[in-house]
Amino acid sequence: MPGRGMAEIVADFNWLNCSLEAAEARVDTRVTAESGTSARELAQALAARPRPIMVRGHQVDRGLFWLDPCNLHPGEAEEVAQALRDLTA
């Protein structure tokens, strides 16, 4: 599969603390104060994009959501990264 994986891409963001849960292939994403936003706001903004990016957000009040890359096609991880850049610029 060409391109970088989701865990590699979100690791580029110093305001996210990410770890890959290998058993479930999810990226554990903790939004820190450096981002200038909350996990809830970021999850809502990702979902509201023209091409929605859905997260597993039942822990957003704790500053945490999961990106689930299992349904991404090649190149879509880069689209998620660009969305994160756009929303936190």
C-alpha positions as CSV (number, residue, x, y, z in Angstrom):
1,M,0.0,0.0,0.0
2,P,1.6,3.3,-1.1
3,G,1.9,6.3,1.2
4,R,2.3,6.5,4.9
5,G,0.0,4.9,7.4
6,M,-2.3,6.8,9.8
7,A,-0.1,6.4,12.8
8,E,2.9,7.8,10.9
9,I,1.0,10.8,9.7
10,V,-0.6,11.8,12.9
11,A,2.8,11.5,14.6
12,D,3.8,14.6,12.6
13,F,1.5,16.7,14.9
14,N,3.4,17.6,18.1
15,W,0.1,18.6,19.8
16,L,-1.3,15.1,19.4
17,N,-0.2,12.2,21.6
18,C,-0.9,9.1,19.5
19,S,-0.4,5.4,19.8
20,L,-1.4,2.6,17.6
21,E,-3.6,0.0,19.2
22,A,-2.4,-2.9,17.1
23,A,-5.1,-5.3,18.1
24,E,-7.8,-3.0,16.9
25,A,-5.8,-1.0,14.3
26,R,-6.9,2.3,15.8
27,V,-4.9,5.4,16.4
28,D,-5.4,6.6,20.0
29,T,-5.5,10.4,19.6
30,R,-5.1,12.7,22.6
31,V,-5.6,16.4,21.8
32,T,-3.3,18.6,24.0
33,A,-3.7,22.3,24.9
34,E,-1.1,23.2,22.2
35,S,-3.7,22.5,19.5
36,G,-5.8,25.5,20.5
37,T,-8.9,23.3,20.4
38,S,-10.6,20.5,22.3
39,A,-11.0,16.9,21.3
40,R,-14.8,17.5,21.0
41,E,-14.4,20.5,18.8
42,L,-11.9,18.8,16.6
43,A,-14.0,15.7,16.2
44,Q,-17.1,17.8,15.3
45,A,-15.1,19.8,12.8
46,L,-13.7,16.7,11.1
47,A,-17.3,15.3,10.8
48,A,-18.6,18.5,9.3
49,R,-16.1,18.6,6.4
50,P,-17.4,18.1,2.8
51,R,-15.9,14.6,3.0
52,P,-16.6,13.8,6.6
53,I,-13.9,12.2,8.7
54,M,-15.6,10.2,11.4
55,V,-13.8,9.4,14.7
56,R,-14.7,7.2,17.6
57,G,-15.4,10.0,20.0
58,H,-17.1,8.6,23.1
59,Q,-14.1,9.9,25.2
60,V,-13.8,13.4,23.8
61,D,-14.6,15.0,27.1
62,R,-11.4,13.4,28.3
63,G,-9.5,14.9,25.4
64,L,-9.3,11.7,23.5
65,F,-10.7,10.2,20.3
66,W,-9.7,7.3,18.0
67,L,-9.0,7.4,14.3
68,D,-9.9,4.1,12.8
69,P,-7.8,3.6,9.6
70,C,-9.2,0.2,8.7
71,N,-11.5,1.6,6.0
72,L,-9.0,4.1,4.4
73,H,-7.9,3.7,0.9
74,P,-4.4,4.6,-0.3
75,G,-3.8,8.3,0.0
76,E,-6.7,9.0,2.4
77,A,-4.5,9.1,5.5
78,E,-2.8,12.1,3.9
79,E,-6.3,13.7,3.5
80,V,-6.9,13.2,7.2
81,A,-3.5,14.8,8.0
82,Q,-4.4,17.8,5.8
83,A,-7.7,18.1,7.5
84,L,-6.0,18.2,10.9
85,R,-3.6,20.9,9.6
86,D,-6.5,23.0,8.2
87,L,-8.5,22.8,11.4
88,T,-5.6,23.7,13.7
89,A,-3.8,26.3,11.7
